[in-house]
Structure formats: C-alpha cells, structure tokens
Amino acid sequence: MTASTDLNDNPLLTSTGLPPFDRIKPEHVIPAVRHCLANAERQLTELEANIAPTWAGCFDKLEAIDRPFEYAWEPVTHLFGVMNSDERREAYETVLDEVVKFGLRASQSKPIYDACIGIRDGAEWSKLNGAQQRIVTKRIQSAELAGIGLDGPQRERFNAIVSELSQIKTKFSNNVLDATKAFELIVENRADVEGLPGSSLSMAAQSYNASKKDAVTTATPDARPWRFTLDIPSFNPFLQHCRNRSLRETMYRAFITRASSGEFDNTELINRILRLRHEKATLLGFSSYADLSLASKMAPSVAAVETMFETLRSASWDSAQSEFAEIQQLAATSGQSEPLLHWDAAFWAERLREQRFDFSDEQLRPYFPLERVLDGMFALVEKVFGIRVRAKSGVPVWHDDVRYFEIFNESDQLIAGFYLDPFCRPETKRPGAWMSNCLNRRRIGDGIQIPVAHLVCNSTPPVGDKPSLMTFREVETLFHEFGHGLQHMLTTIDEADAAGINGVEWDAVELPSQFMENWCYHRSTLLGIAKHYKTGETLPDELFAKLTASRTFRAATMMLRQLTFGMTDMRLHGGYIPPEPSQSGDSVRDIQRRVAQLTSILQPLPEDRMLCTFSHIFAGGYSAGYYSYKWAEVLSADAWGAFEEAGLENEAEIAQTGRRFRDTVLALGGSLHPMEVFRAFRGRDPDPQALLRQSGLA
C-alpha cells in the first residue's frame, strides 16, 4: 500500500464538522496520523518547557493537543472495526505503535504530573469546579498507573509491555474476525433445514448468493443451497431451530473452537497477554492485574467483586439445576434417546419456551421492523427525557447501511448527533454491538462542540424485499447501545475528559444501557413500537403478556452464564501466570474448567476454546472488568425501581423521574464519582436485592 503524501486534501486532517467518512481511504491513514503526531510532539515539548500549575497553564493546552486526534485517529480505529480490510489493517497496524508511544510519553510526562500535583495542592484548587477537580485527580492517578514513578530499565520495560499488548490485542481481534469469516456450512438437503424459520432460510440463501457469485445455482428460502455462518444472526437461530442434531453439533463445535488452531490461533496470544499484564501490574507495585484494574474502578476490591459473584451464584444454582432438568425431561419425552449435550440445550430450551409461553421468536419478528423500533424508541426518550431525535440526510457515511440522526432539547436546540450502523457484515465488521465516541462535548473558544456517537449493532439485515425484521433480543441490544449513546450525548459537562462516558468508572458505564433495556418490557412502550410490518397490526396483548412472562425464563441459567465469564476473567487476572511452553502448570483451560465446576450445570467440552474468542477481555476494555456488567446491573435494576415506584403509567411522574435521571446519570458524566451520581438520582445507596427481584431469583 502506498501512502498518500498530499496533506492538503487528506480527510483525516479535517478539524471541524463531522468526519468525512466517505472520503477516508487506507492510504490517508499513515501520513495524517504521523502529521498529527509530529505536531502533538512539538506542542507537548513546548508545554513541558513552559507549563504552569494552573488549569489554563496546563489543561487548556493539553486540550489543544488532544483535539486533533478526534479527527486523525478516532475515525481510523472506528473504521478498523466496521469496514475492516487488508489495506486498512496494514495502515492501522503501521501507526498503532507510534500512537501508543506518544500516549505513554504524555501519560509519563513529569512536568505535567508535577503541574497536576501543584494544581491539586495550590490556591487555584478551590476555584475549580467539580468536573475540573475530578479531571486533575484522575490525571494524577492515570499517570501513576501509566508508570510515572518508574525510571530507567523499569520504565523501558513497562513501555515495551504496553506497546506489545496493543499489538497483540489487535492481532487477537483480527483472528476472531477471520476465523468467524472462514467457516461456512452449506446445506443442500431440504430435510436438514426443517424447523428453521423462514427468516433464517432467507438470510442463508442471501448469504449463499452473496458469497458464491459465480455459482450456477441461485439459492432461495425454498430452494437449496443454504449457507450458514458463525455470525450470531445466523448461528443462534440454527442452534435453536435446526432439527438435524448432527448439523447442530457441527455448528456448535465450530463456534467453540474458533481462533484456536491454524493461522488464526489465539491460544499463545492469550498466554502472552496474561503474562504481560501480570508483569505490568507487578512493575507498578500491585500483586495482580486484577488489583491494578480495580484501582481505577468503582468496586473497592477483588474481594468485594468475589462476594457479589458468590451472592448471585448461590442464589441461582439450585434454580439453574431445575431449569436444566426441565429441558432434559422435555428432550427425553420428545424422543431424544441420546444424553442432552451442548448443541441440544438451545434447541430444547426454545421448544420449552414455545410450549410454556406458546410463542416463538419468529412470531415476534414481523412486529419489529427496524424503522418502527427506531420510531418507538425515539418517542420514548422524547416522553421520558424531553429530547427529540430527527434523521438528517446528506451526511457522509462509511456504508450505505449507515444513517445519521440529530438530537434536540426541549428548546429545539441541537445538542448532539449519532451514527447508526445496524446490520451485520461478517466480511468486514467485527461481531457484537457497541457505542463509541465520534466527537466529545468540549469547549472550543466561546462555543461548545456537540457530542457525536457511533451506535453499532449486528442485527438481521433486510432480506430481499423484506425490511430488517428484528428478533426481540436485537431490539433489547439496540436499546442497550442507545443507553450508552444517551450518556455520551446528553452530558452537560463541557470538559471533554469528564463529559459523557469519559472519566466514568468502568464498572458503572453499563448503568444507562442496562436501564434502557427495561423499557422493552414496558407495555405502552412496547405496544407503541411493535407493529406488524405488513398489516400495521399492533402486537396482540396476549403475545405481550407471554413475552413479559417469559422475561425470567431460564434466568438462573443466564445469570450463571454471565458469572462464568466474569469469574473466569477475574481468576485469570487475579495472580495467575500461564506457564511458559517448556514449563508445567495450570493452563488457562484449567482455570476455565474450575470456574465452570461452580457455574455450569453442563460442563464444557474438552475441546471448548471459548477463551480464544473472548474479545471483551483480551482485545477490548473489560480485562479484569467483565464483572462490570453485573456490578452495574445492580445499579440499573435499582434505578429502574425509581420509575416503578413513580408508576409506569403515570406520564407526569415518569417525565419528572426521567428528567431527574437525565440531569444526574445521563448529564453528569465523569464529573462525580458514580456512587455520588447514583445517590443524586435515587437519594440513597443502591439495593443489591433489586437485581435478584428483577431476575425472579429473590
């Protein structure tokens, strides 16, 4: 790949407005990022030589250094996740280490650290607002966790670890994407797809036609061949509905062994990541990486997290055993003579749910076309939070699927915007769903830059002449990510380092997202959304009643599943060091198995390599932090309780409570400790029993 040297027309060097995503090409990345880094290095050197222990003399100048990276680097990382290609990877990986090294240089700057100490201990401290004081305090902590106290060989080793970890995490993520993309199951026999819903067959036919453009045969939902993949919108319905047990086994084994062998093998990358993280922690004086991770989080200690795990685990275990026995019995009475195994669980659980509640996901799907879901979600936030969402055309985007929306306040003032990238694209887009910052709210001169978010999902795409018809779980996921987006976009903090989700302790960031999921079970909200895409008919009351009744279906099993992830993460990072290839000792699989003995009714298969695709902790931001989902769920369940107490059908009270939620949880960002924010909204500390009650496990 040849780097373009023309900086005058490089779209990554834009400094105002929205990023010109339609013009950003891989060849723009290297020259733009290096130009930005060169300017930042010069500005940082100048700042260090003339720094003053005041807000204006330190943080205003740091802000000027930071802002160009919103345009020169953030779009690069975003496109790496949603429009991945060999050329984009090469460009990203070429400059990644340079970006990391500059970040370390800034974090380990002694003049900046000393200036922060001077601000904290000086006369100006009392004149700073709460957000500014939090930013200074967190900057000091961040510098200490970034090795500011290390010198000589120790600092060199620390920096080498950080650099290597950034590269390995990128490789891990690429391997997961490539391994997922590499597998396909082509089914030729109509009998083998009996039981699969029409939407699944439509997507499988479309997938075949898209991937086999030179094929003589054109697939249709009714005519072979069909192509199934390990992408979740394809994989999940297959496991839930395919009656061919052998094919379910093939898909399941492929799923749990992704990225664990051959050219995409993540096994040794995991071991290397864990060794490096432990070494990094010990250099900083921590006994484990888990202790290092929690130093900047809301949870007070690893012991406190383990206490939460055990509280939830013990409350769920007996119920989970009963839930497993139910599907075992159903399988046996339905004629399955073989023992119930991993590729059977989702299939028979779905049959039990259909039997118990007399509805299926496929019955719901026609009531959730994406456009109706968006309209209903936007109507909800207008009612609850007093904001209006409007689509805006003509905004440059990175793919035809992507749309842009603006948010206005009660005075019809533009306050934020967001991109929505809703559909799966397994060839170029990493799995999962996420919200990321595009532009932060920040003060620029006499004005304010409005915040802009990326909302990314991997939902079912349109098939043929049908619109995108979402599963209910995809609806929940959209609400979840929109909750993250709302915290980013409705912030009222003008300092970028504490605006939105910035500066919020990691184990509290899931509060708004998990809170928003509750509205999917609120009658008037859901019935306002759920309209049949052909007839316009509202979801029948009977189906809504069954849906809400099924909310806690297999809740104990799902609780244990999340605890499996969280406990495995914490045990791997809690002092464990993988042995070198020439040494003996416990492998990561041994750790995984021990946790599974406590959390899994059906023990993992010997060949299960789930950890090789556990991107949250090995390529994302949840290392020694996956517990955050449950920690924050305690907060979100109790926050939802405030709306229940207000009366969910009392619109005036809901609006009042919603404005209070907006003005605290959504507005204050990282300007206060999350516990203070929660108390400001709820008037007290969170009640851990709220989550067990909501899950039907109290």
N, C-alpha and C positions, 0 to 999 in steps of 0.2 A: 504494500500500500504506500502510495506517495503522498507525503504531507503537503498540503497547500501552504504556500508562503505568503499569500496575499492577505494581510491582516485587515486591510481597509474594508473588505466585504465579507469578513468572517462573522457568521451569525452568532457565534458564541461570545463575541465581544460587544454585543448589544448591552446597553446599560439602562434602558427604560422600557416600560411597557411589558407585554407578555413575551416570553421567549419565542423566536420564530422557528418553531419545531419543524415546519415543512421544509426549511432550507438547511437544517443541520445534517451534515454528512460526516461519515467517519474521517474523511481527510481534513476536516476542520478541527478535530479534537486536539491533536498534538500541538500545532502552532498556537492555538488560542490558549490552551491551558499553560503552556510554557511561557507565553507572553504575560499571562495573568500572574504566574508565579514569580517571574522576574520583577514585575512591578511591586508585588507584595513583599519580596525580599528586600528591595530597596527601601520601601516605606517602613518596614519593620526595623531595619538597621537605623534609619533616621529617627524613628520613635525611641528606640533604646538609647540613643545618644542624647535625646532631649526630653525624656519623659519626666512628667511631674506627677506627684501623688495626689492628683485631683481627678474628678470624673472627666472634665474637659481635657485635661492633660494626658489622660490615659485611654479611657473607654471611648470617647468620641473618635479618637484616632484609630483605635482598634476596629471600630465600626467601619471606617472608611477603607481599611484593609480588607475586611471580611466581605463587604457587599459585592464586589465584582465576581466572587466565586458563585454567587447565586445564578449568574448568567453563564459563566465559563465552565463550571464544574457540575452543578446540580443537574442541568439537563443531560449531561453525559452519563451520570450514574442512573438517571431515570430511564433513558433510552436503552441503556445496557440491560435493564430488567424487562422492558416491554417491547423492544424491537431488536433483540439480540441477533448478531450475525458474526461471521468470522472476522470481517473487517472492523466491526465495531469493537469486538473483543480485543483485537490486536491493538487498536488505538487506546482503548481504556487501560489495558494492562501495561502499555508502554509508559504512560504518565502516572499510573497509580502510585508507584513507589515515590515519585517526586512529590506528589501531593501529600502523601503520608509524612514524608521527611519534613516538609515545610510545616505541617501541623504540629509535629513534635518540636520543631525549632521554636514555634510560637508558644507552645504549651510550656516549654522548659526555659523560657526567657527569664533570666534572673532579674533584669531591670523591671520587667512587667510584674513579676511576682513581688518584688520589693515595693513597687508603687502600690500594688493592691493592699499589701500589709500597711503601708503608710496611709492609704485612704481609710482603711478599717480602724486604725488607731489614731487618726488625726481629727482635727477640728471640723472638717467638712462632713464627717460621718453622719452627724445628727441632722444635717441638711438634706441628705439623700432620701428619696422616697423608698418605700419598702421593696419595690422591684429592683431598684439600683443596689440596695444593700444586699439582697439575695444574690444578685449577679456577681458582686465583688466577692462575697463569701464563697460562692460556688467556683469562681475563678481560682481562688486560693486553693480550694480542695482539689480542683481539677489539675492544677499544676503539681500538687503533691502526689496525686495518683498517676501523673504523667512522668514522674521521675525527676522532679526539680531538685530533690535532695540528693540525687546520685551524682557522683563525679568519676572522671577517669574511665577505667575499664568497665565499671559497673554501668555507667550511663551508655557507653558504647554498646554493651551487651543488651541493655534494655531497649535501645533504639533498634538494634538489629532484630530483636524479637518482635517488636511492633510492626516493623516492615515486613518480616516474613509472614506474620499472621495475616496481614492484609492480603498478601498474595495467595496464601493457602485458602483463605475464605472464598476468594474469587474462583479459584480452581474447584473448590468443593461445589459451589453453586453451579458452575458450568457443567460439572459432571452429572449433577442431578438432572439438569435440563436435558443434557444429551442422552443420558440413559433412559429417561422417560420417553424421549422422542424416538429412540432407537427401536422400541418394542411395538409390534402390532400383532393383532390376532385377526386373521382373515377367516371368516366363517362362510362356507359355501352351502351348507345344508340347512334348508328351511326349518327342519325339525329341531336343529340345535339352537335356534333363537326363539322357539316357542316360549311364551310367557314374558318376553321382553316388551316393554311398552312401545307404542308407535313412535314416540318422540326419540327414543333411544335408537330405533332402527333407522329413522330418518337421518339422525346425526351420523350413524355408522355408514350409511350409504353415501352421504355427502362427504364424509371423511375419505372413503374409498375413492370416490371420483376425483377429489382434490389431490390425493397422493399418487394416483395412478392415471395420470393424464393421457398416457399412451395406450391404456388398456382398451381392448376391443369391446369389452362389456361395460355398459353403464349401469351402475347399481341404482336401485330404488328401494324405498322402505319395504316393498313387497317382493322384490326380486334380488337374488344374490348378485355379487358377494357383498358382505358387510365387513367393515374394518373397525375394530375396537382397539382402544389405546389405554394407556395408564393415566391419562389425563382425567381428573376427577369427574367431570360431567359424563365421561364415557365409562369409567371404571365403576363408579358407585352403582348406577342402575344395573350394570351387568351382574355384579355380585348380589344385588338384591332380588333380581328377577329371572336370571337365566336358569332354566330347569335342568340343563346339562351339567351335572355335578363335576364331571371331568374337566369341562371348559372353565368352570368357576375355579377349580384348583389351579389350572394353568395360569389364569389371570392373577390369582392371589399370590402364587409363588413368584411370578414375575414382579409383582408390586413390592413384595417384602425383600426382594434380593436386588432391587435397582441399585446401581452405582456401587456394587460390592465385588465386582470382578472385571477382568479385562482392562481396556483402556480408560474406562470411566470409574475405576475402583477408588472409593473414598476411604478405605479401611486404614491405610497408613497415614492418610491426611488427618483422620480423627486422632490417632495416637500422637502425631506430631503437634496438633493443635493443643491437646491436653497437656503435653509435656511443656510446651512453650508458655501456656497460660500459668501453669504452676510455677515455673521458673520466674516469670514476670512478677507474680504475687510475692514470692519469697524475696526478690530483689527490693520490693517496696516494704518489706517487714511484716507481711501477712503470712499466716500459717497455711492458707489455701486460697485458691482463686475465688471460691465462694465468699470468703471473708472480704476479699478485695471488692468483689461485685457489690456486696451489700453495704459497703462503706458509703456509697452514694445513693442508696435506695431508702425507701420508707420503712421496710421491715428492720427491726433493731438488731437482729442476729440470725445466724443459721438455725440456732435452737428454736427461735420463735417461728421460723418457717416450718421446721420439722414438727413442731407442736400443732400448727394448723393442718399440715398433711395428715397427722395421726387422728386429729379430731374428725376430719372429713372421711378418712379411710375407714375408721371404726364405725362411723355412722352409716357407711354404705355397704360394708362387706356382706352382712347377712342378707340384705335385700338383693344384692348382686347375685349371690348364690341361688336365691329363689328365682330370679329372672332367668338365669341360665337353665335351671331345671325346667322352667316353663317351655323354653324353645326346644330342649331335649325331648320333652314329652310330646310336643306337637310334631316334631320330626318323626319320632317313632310311630305315633298313631297315624301319621300320614303315609307310612310305608317305607321310610328310610331305614334300612337294616344296619347300615354302617354307623359307627360312632360319630357323633356330631363333632366336626372339626372346623378349623378356622374359616374355610371357604363356604361353610354351611351357615355360620352364625347370622350373617346379614340377611341371607335368603329366608331363613325360618323366622327371624325376628320381624321381617317385613310381613310374612304370612300371619304371624300372631297379631301384629298391629292391625292388619286388614280385618282379621277375624274379630278382634276385640272392639275396634272402633268403626269397623265397616266402611273404611275409605282407604284410598291409596294415594301416594304422591301424584300419580298420573291423573287422578280425578281433580286434584287441586291445580295442576299446572295450567290448564286453559284459563283459569281465573287470574293468573298472574303474568299477563304480558308486561314487558318491561315498562312501556310508556305509562300504563295505568299505575304500576307500582311507584314510579317516579312522581306522578301527579299526586298520588295519595300521600307519599312521604313528604312532599313539599307542602301540601295542605296542612299536614300535621304540625310541621315546625312553624308554619305561619300562626297557627292557633296557639301553640304552646309557648313559643319563644318570640313571637311578634316579628318575624322576618319573612321576606318574600324572596322566592327563587325564580329566576327567569332565564330561559335559554337565550344564548347570544350566538348568532351566526357569523360567519366570516372570520372566525379566529383560527389562525394556523394550528394544525394538529399533526400528530405523527402517524395516524392511521385513520382510515375512513370510518372506523367504528367509534372514534372519539368525538365527544361533544363538550361544549363549554357552557357554563352557567354562571350567572352573577347573583349575588345576594344583596338585598336592600333592607335597611332597617325601617322602623315604623314611620320615620320622616321621609321615606323614599330616597334615602341617601345610599349610594353604592358603598358597601363596606367590605366586600370580599368576592372571590370567584373560585371556581374549581373546574377541573377537567374530569370527565368520567370516561373511563376505558373499561367497558363492562364485560366483554366476551373473551372466552379462552382462545388462545392462538398458540397451540403447543409447539409449533415450529420456532417461534421467536420470543415467546413471553413466558417468564418463569411462573410456576404454579402458585396457587394461593390467592390471597386478597390483602391489600394494604392501602394505607394512606401515607403519602409522603409530602413534604413541603416543596412547593414550587417557589413561592416568594413569601418571605416573612413580613409580618406587620413591623414596620420600623419608622422611626422619624427620619425624614430627609429634608434638611433645611427647615423651612417653615411648614412643610407639609408632612403627610403620613402616607407611606406606601401601604396599600391594602394587601392583606394576606391572600394567597392563592394556593390551593391544594390540588394534589393528584389523588383521585379515588380510583383504585384499580381492583377489578374483580376478574374472576374466570368463570362467568356464568354461561349457561347454554346459549349459543348464538342463534340467530334466525336460521331456519332450515327451509329451503325452497321458498314458497310463498307465505309461509307461516312466520309471524314475528317471533322475537325471543320470548318463549314461554318458560317462566322460571319455576324451579322447584321451590317449595316453601323454605328450605334451608338456604337457597340462594337469596331469597327475599331477606331472611334474617341477616345474612352476610352483608348485603347492601346496606341495611340499616346500621349494622355494626360499624362498617367503614365510614358511613356518613357521620356517625357519632364522633369518631376521631376527627373527621373533617370539621365538624362544628366547633370542636375545641380549638382547632387551629384558626378557624375563620372568624369566630365570634369574640376573640380576645380583644380586650380593651387596653392592653399593655403596649406601650409604644417603644419599649426597649426590646430589640429582636431577641436577645439572649434569654428573656423571660416571657416572651409573647407566645400564645398558643400552647403547643406541647413542649416548647423549648424550656428547659430548666425544671420540668415536672419530673419528679422521681419516677423511675421506670416502672415500678410496681404499682403506680397509681394511674398510668396513662390509659389503662383499659376501662376505667370507670365510665366515661361518657359513651364509649362504644357498646359496652355490655348493657348499660342503661337503655340505650335506644332499642335494643332487641326486644325489650318488654312490650313495646307498642305493637309488635306483630301479633300479640295475643289480646290486644285491647279491642273489644267488639266494634265500636263505632269506627275506629281507625282502620281495622282490617276490612270491614264490610265497605268502607269508603274506597278501598283500594281494589278489592277482589271483584272484578267484573269480567265476565266471560268474553274472550277476545272476538268471538263471532256474534253472539246474541246480545251482549251488553248486560246479561242477567247477573245480578249480584249473587255472590256465594250464598247458597241457602243456609238459613240459620242452623239447620240440622248438621251440615258439614262443619260450620264454625264451632258448634258445640263439641263435635267429635275431635276437631283439631285442638281445641283448648284442653279437652280431657286427656288428649294424648301427650300433652306437653311434658309430663313427668314420666311418660312411658320409658322404661329401662333407664331411669335417671341415675340409679346406683351404678349401673354398668358404665354409663357415660362419665360419671364422676370418677370412677376408678381409672378409666382410660386417661383422663387428664392428669390424674395423680401419678399414673405410670410415667408420663412424660416429665412431669415436674420433679418427681422424686429421683428418676434416673439422672436428669440434668444435675440436680444438687449433689447426688452421690459421686458423679463423675468429676465434679469440680470441687468437692469437699475435702481434698487432700490426696485423692487417688492419683497415682502416676503410672501410666501404662509402661510395662516393661519394654526394654529395647528388644529387637528381634532375636538377639543372642541370649536373652535372659528368660528366666521362668517367672511366673507370677500371674495374677488375675488379669484377664483381658477385659476390654470394655463389654464384651458379651457376658462375661461372668457378672459384672455389675448389673447389667440389664436383667439377667436371669434372677438375681437375688431380689431386685425390686419387684419383678413380676410375681415372685412367690408371695409377695404381700398384697399385690394389687390386681392380679389377673386370675380369674376363675379358670380360664382355659390358657394353659401355659404356652409361651411362644414356641414355634417350631425350632429345631436345632439350627436350621439354615436361615432363620429370621435375621435380617440385617437392617432393621428399621433405622438404626443409628446412622447408616450411610446416607440417608436422605433427610436427616433431622436438621434441616437448614436453619430453623429458628435459633438453635444454639450453636451451630458450627459455622454458619455463614451470615446469620442475622444478629440482632441485638439482644437476644434472650439468653445468652450464656450465663449460667447460674442465676437465671432470672425468669425461667419458664413458670415458676410458681406465681409470677405476677398475675397471670390470668385468674387464678383462684383468689389471690390476695385482693385484687381489685374487684372481683365478683362479690366479695363480702361487702365492699363499699357500694357497688352498684345496686345490689339487692336491697340494701337498707335505704339508698336514695330513692329507689322505686317505691319503697314503703311510704315515703312522704306524699307521693301522688295518690296512692291508695287511701291514705288517711284523709286526703283532701276531698276524695270522692271522684272517681274516674269519669263519671258522667256529669259532674258539676263543672261546666265550662269556665265559669268565672273563677272558681277556686283553682282549677288546673292551670289557667292562664297566670294567676298570681304565683302559684308554686313554680310554674315554668319560668317566669321572669326571674324568680329568685335563683333557680338553678342556672339560668343563663348568666346572671350577674355575679355568680360565685364560681361554680365548677367550670363553666364554659368561658368566662371572661378573664379570670384572674391568672390563668396560665401558671407559670413558674414563679410568680411574684410572691407567693406564700408557700409554706410547707403544705403538702396535701392534707394533712390532718387539720390544719387551721382552715383550709378551704372547705373541707367537709363539715367542720363544726359551724362555719359561717352559713352553710346551707341548711344543715339538719338541726343545729342547735345543741348537738351532743356528739359524743364519740360513736363510731359505728357499732352495731349489734351483730356479732358473728352468727347468731341464730337465724338472722334474716335469710341467709343463703340456704340453710337447711330447710327452712319453712318453704321457700320458693321452689326448692327441688323436690318437695314432698318427702324429705328424709328426716324431718324434725321428730 
